[in-house]
Structures are given as C-alpha cells and as structure tokens.
Amino acid sequence: MILEGIVTTVAPSGEVNIAPMGPRVEADMQRFLLRPFHTAQTYRNLKAHGEGVLHVTDDVLLLARAALGDVDPRPALLPAERVRGWVLADACRAYEFRVISLDDREERVSIEAEVLHVRWQRDFFGFNRAKHAVVEAAILATRTAFLPLADIEADFARLAVLVDKTGGPREHEAFGFLRAHLERVKAAREGGG
C-alpha cells in the first residue's frame, strides 16, 4: 500500500528538506520503500546521509506547499531522537528511519528503509473528503510538466466540489494555493513561457 506522507532529510550543508512522499508500506510500518526520482533533493540527501523521518500528517496545507517546494515559513521542527534529522512538530506520527539499501540504476530510485523509532505526537484528525481532494490536487500540481493541462483542470474542477462541500479553512487555503499554481502554469503556457 502507498501511504502519502512527508519526509524530512538533511542535506550535507545541514539544510532541512521537507518533501511529500508516498512510500510503499506494510501495516506494521517496520520497513518501507521510498521511490524518488534522481532529481529529488530527498534522494540526494539520503544518498549522502542515509537517515530521515517519515511523517503521517493531516496538514494538507503543508503537504501542498511542500509538493511545490514552497515551504516558507518553515513549520516548527523538533530534533529526532534516534537519527540525525528533524521531526515536524505538528505531525501525527513520525517514523525515524535509516536507509538499508539504495538502488539508483533505474529512473526511479528504490530506497529501502527500516524504522528505528516511532514518535506518536497527536491523533490523526480522521477521514475528510476535502483533505483527500487536496492531496490529489497536490499530486496533479507536481505533474503539470507532463500531463495534459486540460485534464488537470478538469480534475481540479471535480476536486474543488469536494473541498467546497467538506473543507475547513486549512483545506480551502491549500486548494487555493494549488489552484494559483495551476493558473501560473496555464498563463506561462499561453504566454509562450
């Protein structure tokens, strides 16, 4: 199963990278498989320093911002306990992990990780259609370079109904953030840029 979450890693310079990731997981969460592209900062950081933290969160605004690389201001971070890394202070759960294998021979890298420590910080909010819609919109927003824009716009229109019907302020803000990104991409294409 793929679990949408956020991974924090540390660059050789010490800078914290916050990125959405959908690792393949088993129910026991003892190990998981990350599949970033070679171009991802997460891949470069884990190749240089094989430790990080996978977060389960219901903060879709943070997920949307991280998907587009716009995590400013930074969320509150706490030092990890068992790895050299950082935990998102508002995450529901944090899985501190160490890389046990890294295969970068394919376009998508396979990084197998073992969990060294689990931090339970707060309850998960629960299922909400608007939160799921924002996650889907965030994934679509990262694919504007290779998916037909008309298809993405149609999906956004469908997802907007779910956000409008069931979302709170945070979901509306996240969806608005993603919609603004889509509008910038559309304007750039129409302007020839």
Contact map, one row per residue, 1 for C-alpha under 8 A:
1110000000000000000000011100000000000000000000000000000000000000000000000000000000000000000000000000000000000000000000000000000000000000000000000000000000000000000000000000000000000000000000000
1111000000000000000001111000000000000000000000000000000000000000000000000000000000000000000000000000000000000000000000000000000000000000000000000000000000000000000000000000000000000000000000000
1111100000000000000001111000000000000000000000000000000000000000000000000000000000000000000000000000000000000000000000000000000000000000000000000000000000000000000000000000000000000000000000000
0111110000000000000111100000000000000000000000000000000100000000000000000000000000000000000000000000000000000000000000000000000000000000000000000000000000000000000000000000000000000000000000000
0011111000000000000111100000000000000000000000000000011110000010000000000000000000000000000000000000000000000000000000000000000000000000000000000000000000000000000000000000000000000000000000000
0001111100000000011110000000000000000000000000000000011110000010000000000000000000000000000000000000000000000000000000000000000000000000000000000000000000000000000000000000000000000000000000000
0000111110000000111110000000000000000000010000000001111000000000000000000000000000000000000000000000000000000000000000000000000000000000000000000000000000000000000000000000000000000000000000000
0000011111000001111000000000000000000000010000000001110000000000000000000000000000001110000000000000000000000000000000000000000000000000000000000000000000000000000000000000000000000000000000000
0000001111100001110000000000000000000000010011000011100000000000000000000000000000001100000000000000000000000000000000000000000000000000000000000000000000000000000000000000000000000000000000000
0000000111111111100000000000000000000000000011001001000000000000000000000000000000011000000000000000000000000000000000000000000000000000000000000000000000000000000000000000000000000000000000000
0000000011111111100000000000000000000000000110011000000000000000000000000000000000000000000000000000000000000000000000000000000000000000000000000000000000000000000000000000000000000000000000000
0000000001111110000000000000000000000000000010011000000000000000000000000000000000000000000000000000000000000000000000000000000000000000000000000000000000000000000000000000000000000000000000000
0000000001111110000000000000000000000000000000000000000000000000000000000000000000000000000000000000000000000000000000000000000000000000000000000000000000000000000000000000000000000000000000000
0000000001111111000000000000000000000000000000000000000000000000000000000000000000000000000000000000000000000000000000000000000000000000000000000000000000000000000000000000000000000000000000000
0000000001111111100000000000000000000000000000000000000000000000000000000000000000000000000000000000000000000000000000000000000000000000000000000000000000000000000000000000000000000000000000000
0000000111100111110000000000000000000000000000000000000000000000000000000000000000001100000000000000000000000000000000000000000000000000000000000000000000000000000000000000000000000000000000000
0000001111100011111000000000000000000000110000000000000000000000000000000000000000000000000000000000000000000000000000000000000000000000000000000000000000000000000000000000000000000000000000000
0000011110000001111100000000000000000000000000000000000000000000010000100000000000000000000000000000000000000000000000000000000000000000000000000000000000000000000000000000000000000000000000000
0000011100000000111110000000000000000000010000000000000000000010011010000000000000000000000000000000000000000000000000000000000000000000000000000000000000000000000000000000000000000000000000000
0001111000000000011111000000000000000000000000000000000000000010011000000000000000000000000000000000000000000000000000000000000000000000000000000000000000000000000000000000000000000000000000000
0001111000000000001111100000000001010000000000000000000000000000000000000000000000000000000000000000000000000000000000000000000000000000000000000000000000000000000000000000000000000000000000000
0111100000000000000111110000000001100000000000000000000000000000000000000000000000000000000000000000000000000000000000000000000000000000000000000000000000000000000000000000000000000000000000000
0111100000000000000011111000000111100000000000000000000000000000000000000000000000000000000000000000000000000000000000000000000000000000000000000000000000000000000000000000000000000000000000000
1110000000000000000001111100000111000000000000000000000000000000000000000000000000000000000000000000000000000000000000000000000000000000000000000000000000000000000000000000000000000000000000000
1110000000000000000000111110101110000000000000000000000000000000000000000000000000000000000000000000000000000000000000000000000000000000000000000000000000000000000000000000000000000000000000000
1000000000000000000000011111111100000000000000000000000000000000000000000000000000000000000000000000000000000000000000000000000000000000000000000000000000000000000000000000000000000000000000000
0000000000000000000000001111100000000000000000000000000000000000000000000000000000000000000000000000000000000000000000000000000000000000000000000000000000000000000000000000000000000000000000000
0000000000000000000000000111110000000000000000000000000000000000000000000000000000000000000000000000000000000000000000000000000000000000000000000000000000000000000000000000000000000000000000000
0000000000000000000000001111111100000000000000000000000000000000000000000000000000000000000000000000000000000000001000000000000000000000000000000000000000000000000000000000000000000000000000000
0000000000000000000000000101111100000000000000000000000000000000000000000000000000000000000000000000000000000000011000000000000000000000000000000000000000000000000000000000000000000000000000000
0000000000000000000000001100111110000000000000000000000000000000000000000000000000000000000000000000000000000001111000000000000000000000000000000000000000000000000000000000000000000000000000000
0000000000000000000000111100111111000000000000000000000000000000000000000000000000000000000000000000000000000001110000000000000000000000000000000000000000000000000000000000000000000000000000000
0000000000000000000000111000001111100000000000000000000000000000000000000000000000000000000000000000000000000111100000000000000000000000000000000000000000000000000000000000000000000000000000000
0000000000000000000011110000000111110000000000000000000000000000000000000000000000000000000000000000000000001111100000000000000000000000000000000000000000000000000000000000000000000000000000000
0000000000000000000001100000000011111000000000000000000000000000000000000000000000000000000000000000000000011110000000000000000000000000000000000000000000000000000000000000000000000000000000000
0000000000000000000010000000000001111101011000000000000000000000000000000000000000000000000000000000000000011100000000000000000000000000000000000000000000000000000000000000000000000000000000000
0000000000000000000000000000000000111111001000000000000000000000000000000000000000000000000000000000000000111000000000000000000000000000000000000000000000000000000000000000000000000000000000000
0000000000000000000000000000000000011111001100000000000000000000000000000000000000000000000000000000000100111000000000000000000000000000000000000000000000000000000000000000000000000000000000000
0000000000000000000000000000000000001111101100000000000000000000000000000000000000000000000000000000000000000000000000000000000000000000000000000000000000000000000000000000000000000000000000000
0000000000000000000000000000000000011111111100000000000000000000000000000000000000000000000000000000000000000000000000000000000000000000000000000000000000000000000000000000000000000000000000000
0000000000000000100000000000000000000011111110000000000000000000000000000000000000000000000000000000000000000000000000000000000000000000000000000000000000000000000000000000000000000000000000000
0000001110000000101000000000000000010001111111000000000000000000000000000000000000000000000000000000000000000000000000000000000000000000000000000000000000000000000000000000000000000000000000000
0000000000000000000000000000000000011111111111100000000000000000000000000000000000000000000000000000000000001000000000000000000000000000000000000000000000000000000000000000000000000000000000000
0000000000100000000000000000000000000111111111110000000000000000000000000000000000000000000000000000000000000000000000000000000000000000000000000000000000000000000000000000000000000000000000000
0000000011110000000000000000000000000000111111111100000000000000000000000000000000000000000000000000000000000000000000000000000000000000000000000000000000000000000000000000000000000000000000000
0000000011000000000000000000000000000000011111111111000000000000000000000000000000000000000000000010000000000000000000000000000000000000000000000000000000000000000000000000000000000000000000000
0000000000000000000000000000000000000000001111111100000000000000000000000000000000000000000000000000010000000000000000000000000000000000000000000000000000000000000000000000000000000000000000000
0000000000110000000000000000000000000000000111111100000000000000000000000000000000000000000000000000000000000000000000000000000000000000000000000000000000000000000000000000000000000000000000000
0000000001110000000000000000000000000000000011111110000000000000000000000000000000000000000000000000000000000000000000000000000000000000000000000000000000000000000000000000000000000000000000000
0000000000000000000000000000000000000000000011111111000000000000000000000000000000000000000000000110000000000000000000000000000000000000000000000000000000000000000000000000000000000000000000000
0000000010000000000000000000000000000000000001001111100000000000000000000000000000111000000000011110000000000000000000000000000000000000000000000000000000000000000000000000000000000000000000000
0000001111000000000000000000000000000000000001000111110000000000000000000000000000111100000000011100000000000000000000000000000000000000000000000000000000000000000000000000000000000000000000000
0000001110000000000000000000000000000000000000000011111000000000000000000000000100001110000001111000000000000000000000000000000000000000000000000000000000000000000000000000000000000000000000000
0000111100000000000000000000000000000000000000000001111100000000000000000000000000000000000001111000000000000000000000000000000000000000000000000000000000000000000000000000000000000000000000000
0000111000000000000000000000000000000000000000000000111110000000000000000000000000000011001111100000000000000000000000000000000000000000000000000000000000000000000000000000000000000000000000000
0001110000000000000000000000000000000000000000000000011111000000000000000000000000000000001111000000000000000000000000000000000000000000000000000000000000000000000000000000000000000000000000000
0000110000000000000000000000000000000000000000000000001111110000000000000000000000000000011110000000000000000000000000000001000000000000000000000000000000000000000000000000000000000000000000000
0000000000000000000000000000000000000000000000000000000111110000000000000000000000000000001100000000000000000000000000000001100000100000000000000000000000000000000000000000000000000000000000000
0000000000000000000000000000000000000000000000000000000011111110000000000000000000000000001000000000000000000000000000000000000000000000000000000000000000000000000000000100000000000000000000000
0000000000000000000000000000000000000000000000000000000011111111000000000000000000000000000000000000000000000000000000000000000000100110000000000000000000000000000000000110010000000000000000000
0000000000000000000000000000000000000000000000000000000000111111100000000000000000000000000000000000000000000000000000000000000000000000000000000000000000000000000000000110111000000000000000000
0000000000000000000000000000000000000000000000000000000000111111110000100000000000000000000000000000000000000000000000000000000000000000000000000000000000000000000000000000010000000000000000000
0000110000000000001100000000000000000000000000000000000000111111111000000000000000000000000000000000000000000000000000000000000000000010010000000000000000000000000000000000000000000000000000000
0000000000000000000000000000000000000000000000000000000000011111111100000000000000000000000000000000000000000000000000000000000000000110010000000000000000000000000000000000011011000000000000000
0000000000000000000000000000000000000000000000000000000000001111111111100000000000000000000000000000000000000000000000000000000000000000000000000000000000000000000000000000010010000000000000000
0000000000000000011100000000000000000000000000000000000000000111111111100000000000000000000000000000000000000000000000000000000000000000000000000000000000000000000000000000000000000000000000000
0000000000000000001100000000000000000000000000000000000000000011111111000000000000000000000000000000000000000000000000000000000000000000011011000000000000000000000000000000000000000000000000000
0000000000000000000000000000000000000000000000000000000000000001111111000000000000000000000000000000000000000000000000000000000000000000010011000000000000000000000000000000000000000000000000000
0000000000000000001000000000000000000000000000000000000000000000111111100000000000000000000000000000000000000000000000000000000000000000000000000000000000000000000000000000000000000000000000000
0000000000000000000000000000000000000000000000000000000000000000111111110000000000000000000000000000000000000000000000000000000000000000000000000000000000000000000000000000000000000000000000000
0000000000000000010000000000000000000000000000000000000000000100110011111110000000000000000000000000000000000000000000000000000000000000000000000000000000000000000000000000000000000000000000000
0000000000000000000000000000000000000000000000000000000000000000000001111110000000000000000000000000000000000000000000000000000000000000000000000000000000000000000000000000000000000000000000000
0000000000000000000000000000000000000000000000000000000000000000000000111110000000000000000000000000000000000000000000000000000000000000000000000000000000000000000000000000000000000000000000000
0000000000000000000000000000000000000000000000000000000000000000000000111111000000000000000000000000000000000000000000000000000000000000000000000000000000000000000000000000000000000000000000000
0000000000000000000000000000000000000000000000000000000000000000000000111111100000000001100000000000000000000000000000000000000000000000000000000000000000000000000000000000000000000000000000000
0000000000000000000000000000000000000000000000000000000000000000000000000111110000000001110000000000000000000000000000000000000000000000000000000000000000000000000000000000000000000000000000000
0000000000000000000000000000000000000000000000000000000000000000000000000011111000000111100000000000000000000000000000000000000000000000000000000000000000000000000000000000000000000000000000000
0000000000000000000000000000000000000000000000000000000000000000000000000001111100000111100000000000000000000000000000000000000000000000000000000000000000000000000000000000000000000000000000000
0000000000000000000000000000000000000000000000000000000000000000000000000000111110011110000000000000000000000000000000000000000000000000000000000000000000000000000000000000000000000000000000000
0000000000000000000000000000000000000000000000000000100000000000000000000000011111111110000000010000000000000000000000000000000000000000000000000000000000000000000000000000000000000000000000000
0000000000000000000000000000000000000000000000000000000000000000000000000000001111110000000000010000000000000000000010000000000000000000000000000000000000000000000000000000000000000000000000000
0000000000000000000000000000000000000000000000000000000000000000000000000000000111110000000000010000000000000000000110000000000000000000000000000000000000000000000000000000000000000000000000000
0000000000000000000000000000000000000000000000000011000000000000000000000000000111111000000000011100000000000000000000000000000000000000000000000000000000000000000000000000000000000000000000000
0000000001000000000000000000000000000000000000000011000000000000000000000000001111111100000000000000000000000000000000000000000000000000000000000000000000000000000000000000000000000000000000000
0000000111000001000000000000000000000000000000000011100000000000000000000000001100111110000000000000000000000000000000000000000000000000000000000000000000000000000000000000000000000000000000000
0000000110000001000000000000000000000000000000000001100000000000000000000000111100011111000000000000000000000000000000000000000000000000000000000000000000000000000000000000000000000000000000000
0000000100000000000000000000000000000000000000000000101000000000000000000000111100001111101001000000000000000000000000000000000000000000000000000000000000000000000000000000000000000000000000000
0000000000000000000000000000000000000000000000000000001000000000000000000011110000000111111001000000000000000000000000000000000000000000000000000000000000000000000000000000000000000000000000000
0000000000000000000000000000000000000000000000000000000000000000000000000011110000000011111000000000000000000000000000001000000000000000000000000000000000000000000000000000000000000000000000000
0000000000000000000000000000000000000000000000000000000010000000000000000001000000000001111100000000000000000000000000001100000000000000000000000000000000000000000000000000000000000000000000000
0000000000000000000000000000000000000000000000000000001111100000000000000000000000000011111111000000000000000000000000001100000000000000000000000000000000000000000000000000000000000000000000000
0000000000000000000000000000000000000000000000000000001111000000000000000000000000000000011111000000000000000000000000011111000000000000000000000000000000000000000000000000000000000000000000000
0000000000000000000000000000000000000000000000000000001110000000000000000000000000000000001111100000000000000000000001111100000000000000000000000000000000000000000000000000000000000000000000000
0000000000000000000000000000000000000000000000000000111100000000000000000000000000000011001111110000000000000000000001111000000000000000000000000000000000000000000000000000000000000000000000000
0000000000000000000000000000000000000000000000000000111000000000000000000000000000000000000011111000000000000000001111100000000000000000000000000000000000000000000000000000000000000000000000000
0000000000000000000000000000000000000000000000000011110000000000000000000000000111100000000001111100000000000000001111000000000000000000000000000000000000000000000000000000000000000000000000000
0000000000000000000000000000000000000000000000000011110000000000000000000000000000100000000000111110000000000000111110000000000000000000000000000000000000000000000000000000000000000000000000000
0000000000000000000000000000000000000000000000000111000000000000000000000000000000100000000000011111000000000000111100000000000000000000000000000000000000000000000000000000000000000000000000000
0000000000000000000000000000000000000000000001000110000000000000000000000000000000000000000000001111110000000011110000000000000000000000000000000000000000000000000000000000000000000000000000000
0000000000000000000000000000000000000000000000000000000000000000000000000000000000000000000000000111110000000011110000000000000000000000000000000000000000000000000000000000000000000000000000000
0000000000000000000000000000000000000000000000000000000000000000000000000000000000000000000000000011111000000111100000000000000000000000000000000000000000000000000000000000000000000000000000000
0000000000000000000000000000000000000000000000100000000000000000000000000000000000000000000000000011111100001111000000000000000000000000000000000000000000000000000000000000000000000000000000000
0000000000000000000000000000000000000000000000000000000000000000000000000000000000000000000000000000111111001110000000000000000000000000000000000000000000000000000000000000000000000000000000000
0000000000000000000000000000000000000100000000000000000000000000000000000000000000000000000000000000011111111100000000000000000000000000000000000000000000000000000000000000000000000000000000000
0000000000000000000000000000000000000000000000000000000000000000000000000000000000000000000000000000001111101000000000000000000000000000000000000000000000000000000000000000000000000000000000000
0000000000000000000000000000000000000000000000000000000000000000000000000000000000000000000000000000001111111000000000000000000000000000000000000000000000000000000000000000000000000000000000000
0000000000000000000000000000000000001100000000000000000000000000000000000000000000000000000000000000000111111000000000000000000000000000000000000000000000000000000000000000000000000000000000000
0000000000000000000000000000000000111100000000000000000000000000000000000000000000000000000000000000000101111100000000000000000000000000000000000000000000000000000000000000000000000000000000000
0000000000000000000000000000000001111100001000000000000000000000000000000000000000000000000000000000011111111110000000000000000000000000000000000000000000000000000000000000000000000000000000000
0000000000000000000000000000000011110000000000000000000000000000000000000000000000000000000000000000111100011111000000000000000000000000000000000000000000000000000000000000000000000000000000000
0000000000000000000000000000000011100000000000000000000000000000000000000000000000000000000000000011111000001111100000000000000000000000000000000000000000000000000000000000000000000000000000000
0000000000000000000000000000001111000000000000000000000000000000000000000000000000000000000000000011110000000111110000000000000000000000000000000000000000000000000000000000000000000000000000000
0000000000000000000000000000001111000000000000000000000000000000000000000000000000000000000000001111100000000011111000000000000000000000000000000000000000000000000000000000000000000000000000000
0000000000000000000000000000011100000000000000000000000000000000000000000000000000000000000000001111000000000001111100000000000000000000000000000000000000000000000000000000000000000000000000000
0000000000000000000000000000111000000000000000000000000000000000000000000000000000000000000000111100000000000000111111000000000000000000000000000000000000000000000000000000000000000000000000000
0000000000000000000000000000000000000000000000000000000000000000000000000000000001000000000000111100000000000000011111000000000000000000000000000000000000000000000000000000000000000000000000000
0000000000000000000000000000000000000000000000000000000000000000000000000000000011000000000000111000000000000000001111100000000000000000000000000000000000000000000000000000000000000000000000000
0000000000000000000000000000000000000000000000000000000000000000000000000000000000000000000011110000000000000000001111110000000000000000000000000000000000000000000000000000000000000000000000000
0000000000000000000000000000000000000000000000000000000000000000000000000000000000000000000011100000000000000000000011111000000000000000000000000000000000000000000000000000000000000000000000000
0000000000000000000000000000000000000000000000000000000000000000000000000000000000000000000111000000000000000000000001111100000000000000000000000000000000000000000000000000000000000000000000000
0000000000000000000000000000000000000000000000000000000000000000000000000000000000000000111111000000000000000000000000111110000000000000000000000000000000000000000000000000000000000000000000000
0000000000000000000000000000000000000000000000000000000000000000000000000000000000000000011110000000000000000000000000011111000000000000000000000000000000000000000000000000000000000000000000000
0000000000000000000000000000000000000000000000000000000000000000000000000000000000000000000100000000000000000000000000001111100000000000000000000000000000000000000000000000000000000000000000000
0000000000000000000000000000000000000000000000000000000011000000000000000000000000000000000100000000000000000000000000000111110000000000000000000000000000000000000000000000000000000000000000000
0000000000000000000000000000000000000000000000000000000001000000000000000000000000000000000000000000000000000000000000000011111000000000000000000000000000000000000000000000000000000000000000000
0000000000000000000000000000000000000000000000000000000000000000000000000000000000000000000000000000000000000000000000000001111100000000000000000000000000000000000000000000000000000000000000000
0000000000000000000000000000000000000000000000000000000000000000000000000000000000000000000000000000000000000000000000000000111110100000000000000000000000000000000000000000000000000000000000000
0000000000000000000000000000000000000000000000000000000000000000000000000000000000000000000000000000000000000000000000000000011111110000000000000000000000000000000001100000000000000000000000000
0000000000000000000000000000000000000000000000000000000000000000000000000000000000000000000000000000000000000000000000000000001111111000000000000000000000000000011001100000000000000000000000000
0000000000000000000000000000000000000000000000000000000000000000000000000000000000000000000000000000000000000000000000000000000111111100000000000000000000000010011111100010000000000000000000000
0000000000000000000000000000000000000000000000000000000001010000000000000000000000000000000000000000000000000000000000000000001111111110000000000000000000000000001000100010000000000000000000000
0000000000000000000000000000000000000000000000000000000000000000000000000000000000000000000000000000000000000000000000000000000111111111000000000000000000000000000000000000000000000000000000000
0000000000000000000000000000000000000000000000000000000000000000000000000000000000000000000000000000000000000000000000000000000011111111100000000000000000000011011000000000000000000000000000000
0000000000000000000000000000000000000000000000000000000000010001000000000000000000000000000000000000000000000000000000000000000001111111110000000000000000000010001000000010011000000000000000000
0000000000000000000000000000000000000000000000000000000000010011000000000000000000000000000000000000000000000000000000000000000000111111111000000000000000000000000000000000000000000000000000000
0000000000000000000000000000000000000000000000000000000000000000000000000000000000000000000000000000000000000000000000000000000000011111111100000000000000000010000000000000000000000000000000000
0000000000000000000000000000000000000000000000000000000000000000000000000000000000000000000000000000000000000000000000000000000000001111111110000000000000110010000000000000001001000000000000000
0000000000000000000000000000000000000000000000000000000000000011001100000000000000000000000000000000000000000000000000000000000000000111111111000000000000000000000000000000000001000000000000000
0000000000000000000000000000000000000000000000000000000000000000001000000000000000000000000000000000000000000000000000000000000000000011111111100000000000000000000000000000000000000000000000000
0000000000000000000000000000000000000000000000000000000000000000000000000000000000000000000000000000000000000000000000000000000000000001111111110000000100000000000000000000000000000000000000000
0000000000000000000000000000000000000000000000000000000000000000001100000000000000000000000000000000000000000000000000000000000000000000111111110000000100000000000000000000000001001100000000000
0000000000000000000000000000000000000000000000000000000000000000001100000000000000000000000000000000000000000000000000000000000000000000011111111000000000000000000000000000000000000000000000000
0000000000000000000000000000000000000000000000000000000000000000000000000000000000000000000000000000000000000000000000000000000000000000001111111110000000000000000000000000000000000000000000000
0000000000000000000000000000000000000000000000000000000000000000000000000000000000000000000000000000000000000000000000000000000000000000000111111111100100000000000000000000000000000100100000000
0000000000000000000000000000000000000000000000000000000000000000000000000000000000000000000000000000000000000000000000000000000000000000000001111110000000000000000000000000000000000000000000000
0000000000000000000000000000000000000000000000000000000000000000000000000000000000000000000000000000000000000000000000000000000000000000000000111111000000000000000000000000000000000000000000000
0000000000000000000000000000000000000000000000000000000000000000000000000000000000000000000000000000000000000000000000000000000000000000000000111111101100000000000000000000000000000000000000000
0000000000000000000000000000000000000000000000000000000000000000000000000000000000000000000000000000000000000000000000000000000000000000000000010111111100000000000000000000000000000000000000000
0000000000000000000000000000000000000000000000000000000000000000000000000000000000000000000000000000000000000000000000000000000000000000000000010011111110000000000000000000000000000000010000000
0000000000000000000000000000000000000000000000000000000000000000000000000000000000000000000000000000000000000000000000000000000000000000000000000001111111000000000000000000000000000000000000000
0000000000000000000000000000000000000000000000000000000000000000000000000000000000000000000000000000000000000000000000000000000000000000000000000011111111100000000000000000000000000000000000000
0000000000000000000000000000000000000000000000000000000000000000000000000000000000000000000000000000000000000000000000000000000000000000000110010011111111110000000000000000000000000000000000000
0000000000000000000000000000000000000000000000000000000000000000000000000000000000000000000000000000000000000000000000000000000000000000000000000000111111111000000000000000000000000100000000000
0000000000000000000000000000000000000000000000000000000000000000000000000000000000000000000000000000000000000000000000000000000000000000000000000000011111111100000000000000000000000000000000000
0000000000000000000000000000000000000000000000000000000000000000000000000000000000000000000000000000000000000000000000000000000000000000100000000000001111111110000000000000000000000000000000000
0000000000000000000000000000000000000000000000000000000000000000000000000000000000000000000000000000000000000000000000000000000000000000100000000000000111111111000000000000000000100000000000000
0000000000000000000000000000000000000000000000000000000000000000000000000000000000000000000000000000000000000000000000000000000000000000000000000000000011111111100000000000000000000000000000000
0000000000000000000000000000000000000000000000000000000000000000000000000000000000000000000000000000000000000000000000000000000000000000000000000000000001111111110000000000000000000000000000000
0000000000000000000000000000000000000000000000000000000000000000000000000000000000000000000000000000000000000000000000000000000001001101100000000000000000111111111000000000000000000000000000000
0000000000000000000000000000000000000000000000000000000000000000000000000000000000000000000000000000000000000000000000000000000000001000000000000000000000011111111100000000001000000000000000000
0000000000000000000000000000000000000000000000000000000000000000000000000000000000000000000000000000000000000000000000000000000000000000000000000000000000001111111110000000000000000000000000000
0000000000000000000000000000000000000000000000000000000000000000000000000000000000000000000000000000000000000000000000000000000011001000000000000000000000000111111111100000000000000000000000000
0000000000000000000000000000000000000000000000000000000000000000000000000000000000000000000000000000000000000000000000000000000011101100000000000000000000000011111111100011001000000000000000000
0000000000000000000000000000000000000000000000000000000000000000000000000000000000000000000000000000000000000000000000000000000001000000000000000000000000000001111111100001000000000000000000000
0000000000000000000000000000000000000000000000000000000000000000000000000000000000000000000000000000000000000000000000000000000001000000000000000000000000000000111111100000000000000000000000000
0000000000000000000000000000000000000000000000000000000000000000000000000000000000000000000000000000000000000000000000000000000111000000000000000000000000000000011111110000000000000000000000000
0000000000000000000000000000000000000000000000000000000000000000000000000000000000000000000000000000000000000000000000000000000111100000000000000000000000000000011111111111000000000000000000000
0000000000000000000000000000000000000000000000000000000000000000000000000000000000000000000000000000000000000000000000000000000000000000000000000000000000000000000001111111000000000000000000000
0000000000000000000000000000000000000000000000000000000000000000000000000000000000000000000000000000000000000000000000000000000000000000000000000000000000000000000000111111100000000000000000000
0000000000000000000000000000000000000000000000000000000000111000000000000000000000000000000000000000000000000000000000000000000000000000000000000000000000000000000000111111110000000000000000000
0000000000000000000000000000000000000000000000000000000000011000000000000000000000000000000000000000000000000000000000000000000001100100000000000000000000000000001000111111111000000000000000000
0000000000000000000000000000000000000000000000000000000000000000000000000000000000000000000000000000000000000000000000000000000000000000000000000000000000000000001100111111111100000000000000000
0000000000000000000000000000000000000000000000000000000000001000000000000000000000000000000000000000000000000000000000000000000000000000000000000000000000000000000000001111111110000000000000000
0000000000000000000000000000000000000000000000000000000000011101100000000000000000000000000000000000000000000000000000000000000000000100000000000000000000000000000000000111111111000000000000000
0000000000000000000000000000000000000000000000000000000000001001000000000000000000000000000000000000000000000000000000000000000000000100100000000000000000000001001000000011111111100000000000000
0000000000000000000000000000000000000000000000000000000000000000000000000000000000000000000000000000000000000000000000000000000000000000000000000000000000000000000000000001111111110000000000000
0000000000000000000000000000000000000000000000000000000000000001100000000000000000000000000000000000000000000000000000000000000000000000000000000000000000000000000000000000111111111000000000000
0000000000000000000000000000000000000000000000000000000000000001000000000000000000000000000000000000000000000000000000000000000000000000110010000000000000000000000000000000011111111100000000000
0000000000000000000000000000000000000000000000000000000000000000000000000000000000000000000000000000000000000000000000000000000000000000000000000000000000010000000000000000001111111110000000000
0000000000000000000000000000000000000000000000000000000000000000000000000000000000000000000000000000000000000000000000000000000000000000000000000000000000000000000000000000000111111111000000000
0000000000000000000000000000000000000000000000000000000000000000000000000000000000000000000000000000000000000000000000000000000000000000000010000000000000000000000000000000000011111111100000000
0000000000000000000000000000000000000000000000000000000000000000000000000000000000000000000000000000000000000000000000000000000000000000000010010000000010000000000000000000000001111111110000000
0000000000000000000000000000000000000000000000000000000000000000000000000000000000000000000000000000000000000000000000000000000000000000000000000000000000000000000000000000000000111111111000000
0000000000000000000000000000000000000000000000000000000000000000000000000000000000000000000000000000000000000000000000000000000000000000000000000000000000000000000000000000000000011111111100000
0000000000000000000000000000000000000000000000000000000000000000000000000000000000000000000000000000000000000000000000000000000000000000000000010000000000000000000000000000000000001111111110000
0000000000000000000000000000000000000000000000000000000000000000000000000000000000000000000000000000000000000000000000000000000000000000000000000000100000000000000000000000000000000111111111000
0000000000000000000000000000000000000000000000000000000000000000000000000000000000000000000000000000000000000000000000000000000000000000000000000000000000000000000000000000000000000011111111100
0000000000000000000000000000000000000000000000000000000000000000000000000000000000000000000000000000000000000000000000000000000000000000000000000000000000000000000000000000000000000001111111111
0000000000000000000000000000000000000000000000000000000000000000000000000000000000000000000000000000000000000000000000000000000000000000000000000000000000000000000000000000000000000000111111111
0000000000000000000000000000000000000000000000000000000000000000000000000000000000000000000000000000000000000000000000000000000000000000000000000000000000000000000000000000000000000000011111111
0000000000000000000000000000000000000000000000000000000000000000000000000000000000000000000000000000000000000000000000000000000000000000000000000000000000000000000000000000000000000000001111111
0000000000000000000000000000000000000000000000000000000000000000000000000000000000000000000000000000000000000000000000000000000000000000000000000000000000000000000000000000000000000000000111111
0000000000000000000000000000000000000000000000000000000000000000000000000000000000000000000000000000000000000000000000000000000000000000000000000000000000000000000000000000000000000000000111111
